[in-house]
Amino acid sequence: MKLVQRGIRALLFVVLVSIPTALFAQDDAVTVAGSGVAHPLFTALADEAEIEYTLNATGNEDGFSQFCTGEATIVNVTRAITVNEESICNATGVTFVELLAGYEVLAFVSNSNLTFGQCLSTADIDALLAPTAIQNTTWSAVFPEDTDETELAVFLPQPNTITYALLDNEVNGFGFRSDARTLADDAAVLSAVAETSGALGIVRLASIPDDADVNVLEVRNNEINQCIAPDSDSISDGAYAVGTPLYSYINADATPTVNAYIQLLVSPESNTTIADAGFTAPTTLDRETNAVAATEPGRQFSRSVTEFRIPPNVTGTVTLGGAAGAFNLLNGAGTAFNQQFQNVTVNVNIEGEATGLRRLCNGEIDFAVTYAPLSDETQQNCNAIDIETLEVNVGPQVAVLVANAADEHLTCLTTDQIVSTWGAAGAELPTNWQAVDESFPDQEFILFAGNDIGNRIPNLMLQQAGAPTTPLREDTETNSDPLFRAAAVANVEGALTYMSWEDYQEVLENEQERIQLVSVDAGDGCVLPTIENIGSGEYPLARDIRFAISTTALERPEVQSFLWFVFGDQRFGEFERINMDLLTLRDMADIRETLQAAYEAADAAAIARLAAETATEEAPAPAAPETDVTAEADDTTADEEPEETEAAEPEPVETEAAEEEITATEETE
């Protein structure tokens, strides 16, 4: 998991030392150090777990110092342990369990009548809240689309609160605009924003009730260039950046003493306690990771701290091929990578899945794009020349069909019916459902298509349905807006449209009525497109994008670097552009974790091979067999000269052939 983390000013910890905490002076109490931001959550959970503790607000750095020298059993922090701090723990024999207790998250809220400024960039936040923002008295000064000159009113939390300190860390300058009003608590801020036209307020996300009459604004993530709404998933995978994770590091030797606290972090039963304390609870996946951490000490959440780093002077050539499904992604990544690392050439030769796999197993390319796991035959072909592969499943590309809810015959379509309906093959294209299938009613139909760049969705639909060619018929109504197409289908019986999974989620959020999601039958029965059916591979109009990577190629820094670049968070938006809508930032982090383990294995293999080659070169030549010199001397009298032997002339070397062999070897290497 990679959450955008920001340092909290030292002043914050001085302010928060005065926060009331439960202190127990018993001899068997657990000593706890760390951040004043994280301590309130710990105390709420520790009190529920009924463990005894002595609490010291030291800040992150001093907290880790006490923890790694054995002065504290637990340290609660707003950042991960650094490499240097971990080395101190290792030197002193302190093994840690890394747990995620929850999140401290800020939310920006506006009056529900405001229709602009629904996504705030870093520049927008400064223009609204920074000390220099005092000159911006209306929303139109920040958002020109506000033609009503709505007056801006800003409501902030109290200066001695965690919320205020975290917000101050997000805004340039010291403090905020002088006309901002500070209110008693989050409830007061929410009430003022709801009642004041043009109001903007800042509260903790956990304090916003479900029925709050305010707009919860999105925040632009600069790394992926997307507007992100605050919710548990976007916070957990790092997409929503205005907040911080709260970690508890526990000395592994002391885990039996605080086992009740650990079990709370594993169980969702603590959600109410966390919310009541004003924090955002861990996700289900976070809790699963906590469960792993409880039995496997070391980094579980913060492996990004020790992640691979692309060498700034990396050089070489990366060659790839295979299926076309990821061509735009890899071609764009190659161009961007070369702009940043100009000594690396990336050759993208997309020639089809079969050709790519053949070239991979011949050692001609570093990795191939595929739609399915490698077959036994392909594995054998690769193994025949000692090529082993790492397979990375990146995620699925999905197409769905949406029909009018009144059309029972469109509840499920076979792949043949889909090809007949949407394909351009044949002299006469059907315009009546009965022409597609005799069992269908005598009903004219209208097809609504999107203005797809590269026809990515219809191509996917037709390819997965088994069409011999993928041109889409041209007599369709086209519109790029999936909401428009869904509404059009809802208003016309017999109508049908396609869209990506993400587009369909947008339609659901818009609460479009009178539509149905079409199941697809590829010969094994009707399968509805759901997350479960897509993930299992049962839904026919979906395919996985996979990378089959030569492990020998992974020994080269340029291959490691390019793959790391492709799966960096800053490239996240590129995956959505090739219709990989189910991929998340957490998935990207998991793939990087898989790659890092593969890099370490490849580096170890390269070192072992080099050591073996060096040992072979340095091994002494076998000793010549001993001869009985005395016996030979006895057979020769002093008057006899030893027989001269004519030295054999060396055989001529065919220079040209030898040079060709050397060149071929170098090219292979």
N, C-alpha and C positions, 0 to 999 in steps of 0.2 A: 504494500500500500504506500502510495506517495501522496501525502497531503501537503499543500503549499504551507510552509511553516514560517512564521515571522517572530523575531525576537521581541520580547517584552521589556520595556525600559526598566532599569534597576529601581527607579522610583516606585514602580508598581508594587514591588515586594515590600518596600518600607511601609507603604500605605496599608497593605494587606496583613501585616503582622498583627494588627489589632483586631482582625476578624475573630470572633469567639470560636473556640475549639474545645473539644472534650479532652481534658488532660487527666491522665491517671499516673500516679507516682509509684505504683507497686513495683517491686523488684523484678517481677516476671513480665512487666509490660514491654511491648514491642516499641523500639525507638524508630520514629518516622521523621524524615527530613524532606526538603524539597520546596517546590513552588507554592506560593500563596494562592495562585490561581487554581492549582490542582487539589489543594488540601480540602476545601469544602466538600468536594465530591467524595474524597476518600473518607472523611469523617462521617458523612451520611451513610455510606456503605459499611464502614467498620462498625458503626454503632448498631446497624441492623444485624451485622454478623456477630455482635457481642464479643468483639476482641478488645483487649486492653492495649492501649498505646500511649506513648508520650510523643507529642507533636512539636516540631521545631520548623518555623518558616525560615528557610535559609536561602531560597532561590535555587535555580537549576544547578548552576556550577558547583556551589558549595555543597549542595545536597548530594551530587554524585561523588564529590570528594569524600564526604563522610561515609557514603555507602561503600565505596571501593576500598576504604581503609578499615572497614568493619565497625565504624562508630554508629552506623544506622542500619537497621534491618530492612527498612523499606524506604525508597525515595519516590515521591510523587512529582512528576515533571510535565512540562509542556513541550518537550522536544525529546528526540531519541538520544541515547547515549552515543557520544562521539567515539571515533576510533581510538583516540588518545586515552579517553576515559576508560574504554574497554580494556586497553592494554594495562592500565593501572590495576583494574580489577583482576585481570589474569595474573599479574605479577604478585598480587597479595592473596591469590587463591580464592577470590570471591566469584562464585558462579551465580549468574542472575537469571531470574524468570521474568520475561518481558510481557506485561499484560496491558490491555487497553481498557481503561475504566469508563471512558465516555468522551464526549466532545464539548468544548465551549464554543458556541457558534453565535455570531451576530446576524441579525436580519434587519434589512431596511424595509420600512413600511411607509406607504403613502395613503392619502385619503382615497376612498374607493371611487370618487368621482373623477379622479385623474386618469386619463387614457394614454398619456405620453410618459416618457421616462421610466418605462417598465423594465428596462435593463440598464444597469449602471456600470459604466467602465471606471477604471481607476481615475481617469481625468474628470469624469462626471462627479465622482465622490468628492474630489478636491474642489471642484467648481461649486459644489453645494455646501460643503462643510468646512473647508480650510479657513484659516484666519483671513486670507485675502479674498474669500468668497463674499465678504460683506457687501461688495459692490453689486452682487447678483441678487436683486430683490424680488425678481419674478422668475418663474420656471422658464419663460421664453429666453432668458439670458443664457440658460444652459441648454435648453431644447427648443430650437427655433420653431419647431412645428406647433408649439403652444401659441396659437394666434390670439387667445383670449387674455394674454398678459396676466395670468393667474399669479397672485401674490404668494411668495414662498414663506412658509413658517416652519421652523426647525425645532424639534423637541428632543432633548438629550437626557440620558440617565444622570444620576448624581455623580459628581467628580470622584468620590471615594469608592466607587464601585468597580468591579471587574469589567463590566460592560464598557464603562467610560475609558478605562485604561486600554482595553483591547482596541476600541475605536480610535483612540488617539494614535495608536501604532499604525493604523491604516491610512491616516490622513497626513499629508505633508504639513510641516509647520508644527509649532507647539500650541496645543489647544485647538479651539474651534472658532468659528465666526462669532463676533461679540453679541449679535442679536439673537443667538440661539437660547432657548429657554430650557433649563434643567428642571426635571420633575422628580417627584419622590421615588417612584419605582416604575417598573415596566408597565404595570396596569394603568398607571396614570398617563404614561406616554401613549399607549394604545388608545385610551379614551380620548385624549386630546387630538390625536391624528384623525380618529373617526369623526370627530365633531367639527374639525377645522378645515375649511376648503383650502386646498393648496398646501396641506401639511405633509411634512416628512419627519419620520421618527426612527430611532434606532433602539432595538431591544434585543434580548436574548431569544433565539429561536424557540427554545423550550417554553417560553412564557406566552407564546401566541396561542390562544385557544382556537379550536376548530371553527367556531362560529364568529370569529373576530371580523368586524366590519371594516377591514382595511385591505389594501393591496400589498401582498408580500412580493417585493421586487426581486428580479433576477440580477445576478452580478456576472459581468463578462470575465471569463477565464482567458487570460492573454496567451497562455501556453497552447490552448486548443482553439482559441478565437471563437468561443461559443458563449451564449448567454445561459447561465445555469441557475436553476431554482434551488433554494436550500431544502433538502430533505435528507433522510438518513442515508440513502444510497449515494447521493451526489457528494455528501460530506465524507462518507467512508472511503470512496474511491478517489477522493481528492479533486473532483471536478469543481465543487463549490469551495472557494479559496478563503473566505472571510471567517476564519476560525482556527482552532488548534486542537489536536488530539491531546488527551490527558492520559499519561502512562503511569503505571505503577511498576517499579522494578523491585523485586523481592529477592533477598538472599535465598538461594535454593536450599541451603541447609535449614532455613527457618520455615519452609512451606508447611510442615505439619502444624506449627503454631498458629498460622493465619489461614488455615485451609478453608474455614468458613467464609472468609473474605474472597478467596480465590473462587470458591464455588458460586458466589454471587455474580462474579464477573463472567462466569460460564453460563449462568442461567438467566433467562429473560424475566424471571420473577422480580428482579431488581429494577425493572423499567420505571415503575411508579416512584420508587425512592429516588432514582436519578432525575426524573422529571420534576419531582417536588423540590429537589435541591437546585433546580434551574439549569440543568445540563441536558444534553442530547444523548440518548442511550446508544450503545453499540448496536450494530446490525447483527442479524443472525450469523452472517459470515464472520464478523468480528468475534462473536462469541465462540464459534467453532475454532477459530484460531487461538483464542484464549484457552480452550480445552487442550489443544495441541501443546501450547506453551507450558501448561501446567505439568506436563510430563516430559517435555523436551526443552531444557534450559537453553538460553541463548537468544539471538535475534529471531523474532517471528514477524514482527510488524515493521521493523526498521532496517530491513536488509538493503534498502536503497542507499543507506549511508555508506555501505561498502561495495557499491555497485561498480561495474566495469566503467572505465573512463576512456573515451576515444583519444588516442595519442595525437597531439596537435601536428606532429610531423609524419603522420602515417602515409605510407606510399604503397603502390601496387595496383593490381588489376583484379576486379571482381567480375565474373562472368556467370550469367544466369539465363535460364530458359524455361520452357514448359508451357502450361495452359495459359490462355489469354485473360482469364478472369481477374488477374491482378496486374495486368500490363500497365494501366494508367498509374496505379499506385507505385509500382517499382520504377517505371520510367521517370515519374516526377521526383521520386526519392533519389534516383541516380543523379539527376540534374542538380537538385538542391545539395546533395552530398558533395558533388564535385565543386560546386561554388564555394563551399566552406573548406573542403580539403582537396586542394587543386592537384595534389600529387597522386590522387587515386582515380583510375578510370573505371567506370561501371558500364559493362556491355550487357544490354538487355536484348536478348534474341528470342523472342516468343515465336516458337514454331509448332506449337501444339504439345499436348500432354505426352503422347507416345514418343515423339522425337526428343522432347526434353529429358525423359527418363532414360532413353537410349544414350544420349550424350552424357548424362550424369554417370551412368554405369560404365561409360568408356573413359571417364576421367576428363572429359572435355569442358565441363562446366562445374561451378562450385555448388549451386543448388538449383532445384527445379520446382516450379509451381504445379501442384496436382489438385485434383478434385476428390481423390479417394486415397486411403492408405495404400502403400506399396504392396503389390501382389507378391506371392511366394516366388513366382517366376522372375519378377524384377529384382527381388532381393538376391536370388541366386545369381543373376547376371552381374549384379554389383559385387557380390562376394567373390565371383570368379576372378576378379582382378584386385581383390583385397580392398574394396571400397565399402566402408560401413556408412550408414546414414543415420541422421537424427531427423525425426519427423515432428514438425510443429503444426498443430491444428490451430489456425488463426481464428476461424469462426465461419459461420454460414452466410451465404448470400440468399435472400428470400424474395420470392414474388407471391403475391396473394391476389385473389379475384374477389370482387365485390359485386353483388347482384341485388336487384330489387327484392325486398322481403316477400312480396306476394307471389313470386315465381317459384313454385315448388320443384319444378323440373331443373332449376339451377342450384338446388341445395348441394348437389354433388355432380361434378363433371369428370368424365374419363379423360385421360391424356389425349386419346384420339379425338375426342370431341373438342378439346381445347385447340388442338392443331387445326382441325377443320374450321373452327370459328375464327381464329385469329391469324392463321397462316395465309401467305399470299400465293401459295402454289395452286395450280389448276386454272382452267380457262374461265369457269364461272364460280364466283365466290358466293357462298350462301348468305342470304339476307333474312331468312326465315328459320326459326328454330327447328321446324320439322325437316328442313333440308339438312340440318346437322345430324339429326337422329329421328328416325321414323316414330319413335315413341314419344317424342316431344310434341307439344301442341302447335297448331298452325298459327304462329305468332311472329310478326315482324320484330326484328331486333335492331338496336342501335348500340354500337361499340364506342366507348369513350376512352381515348388514348391520351397519354401524356406527351408533352414535347420533350422527350428524353434525349439528353446529350449522349450520343453513341448508342441510343436504344438499349441501354443496359438492362432495364427491367423486362421489356418484351423479349429481348434476346434470351435472357435467362429463362423466362417462362417457356418459350418455344423449344429451346435446347433441352431443358429438363423434361418437357413433354414428349420429346423424341422426334421433333420435326426434322426432316432431311435438310431443309434450309431455314434460315431464320428471318428473312424479310417479313415485316409486318404488313398486313394489307393496308392500303392507302385510303380506303373509303370509310375512315373513322372520324368521329368528332374529336378534335384535339384541344386540350387545355392542360397547362402545366400544374394547375392548382388541384391537389387531391381533394380538398374540401369541396370545390366546385364539382368535380367528377362524381364524388359521393352523393352530393345533393341532386345532381342530374339523374343518377341511377335511381335514387329514391323517388323521383317524380315521374319516371318513365318505366312502365312495366315492360319486361323483356330486355331491359338494358343491362349492360355488363361493362365493368372497367377493371383494370389491373392497377396495382400500386406496390410500393415497397412496404416492408414491415413498419418502418418508421412513419411513413405516410399514413398507414392504417391506424397507428396509435394516435396520430394527430386527429384523425376522423373520430375516433372514439372519444377523445377529450372534448371534441366539439359537440358530442352527444347527438350525432346525426341519427335520425329515426328512419324507419322503413327501408333498412338495408340488411343484407345478410352476408356473412363470410362464406365463401364457397369451399366445400371439401373437394379433394381431388383423389381420383381412383386410378392408380397406375397398374392395376391388375390384382392387387391384394386387398381391395376394399376401400371405402371412402375414408380419407384421413383429413381431419380439420387442421388448419395451420395454427398450432398452439406452440408455446415455448417448449413444452415437453416433447411434442411430436417433431418439431424442428430439430431439437437437440438429439433426439434418438435416431434421426435420419429417416424417419418413416414418412414425413411429408414430402411428396414428390417434387414440388416446385422450389426446392432448396438444394444447395450444394455447398460443401465445405471448401474453403480455400486453405490449402496445406502447403508447407514448404518441406521438401525433402532435401536435406543439406548433407554434403559430404563431410564426415568428421575429420578427414585429413585436411580439407579446406579450412576447417575451423581453427587449425593451428596457425593460420596466417592472420596477422593483425588487421589487414585491410578488410578481410571477410568478416571478422568479428565486429569491426567498427561499423561497417555498412549495415549489418543486420541490427546492431544496437540502435543505429540512427533510424532505421525503418520503424522500429517498435518504440521509439521515444514518444513521450506524451505530446510533444509538439507536432507530431505527425498524425494525431488521433483523427482529426477532421478528414484526412485523406482516405481513411478506411470507410467513413460514411459516404464519401463520394463514389465509392465503388460498391455501394449497396451492402455494406457490412454493418447493418444498423444494430445488431445485437451485441457487438463488441463494446466493452466498457474499459475505462481507464484501469480498473483493477485487473481485467484480463491482460491488458498491455503489460502491467507490472508482473503478472504471473509468467508471461512469455519471456520477459527479460530475466526473470529468476531461472527459468529453464535454460535459457541461453548461457547465463553466467555459470551454471553448473557444468554445462557442456564445454564452455571455454576452459574451465579449470581442468576438466578431464583431458581435453585436447592438449593443453599446455603440459600436463603431466606426461602424456603419451609421447609428446615431442622430446621432452627432456630425457625420458627413459630410452627412447630410440637413439638419441645423440650419445648418451652414455654408453650404450651397447656398441655403437659404431666406433667410439673412441677407444673402448677397451679392446676391440678387435684389432684396431690399427696399432695399439701400443703393445700388444702381446708379443713376447719374444719368439723368434723363429725356432722351430724344433731343432734340438742339438743333433749334430751329425753322429752317426754310430762310431764308437771307438774302434780303432784298428790296432793290431798287435805289431807295433813298430819293431820290436826285437826279432820277431819271427821273420819279418821281411828283411831285416838287416842280415840275418843269418844266411839268407839265400843269395846275398850279393857280396862278392869279394871286393876287397879294397881297390883292386885294379879295374873293376868294371864301372863304366859310367852309367848313370841311370838313363833309361830310355826317354828320349824327348817325345812329347806328344804334341801333335799339331793342333793348335787351337781352332775350334770350329768357327767359321765365319757367321756373323749374325744374319738371320733371314731378313730380306728386305721388307719394309713396312709400307703398306698401301696407304699413303698419307691422305689422299682425298676421301677414301672410304672411312678412315679413322676419324677425320674431321667431321664427316657427316654424322657418324655415330655419336660423337661428343655433342654436336649441335642438337641432335634429336633428344639426347639425354637431358640437356639443359632446358629445352622447351617443355619436356615432360615435367621436370621439376618445377 
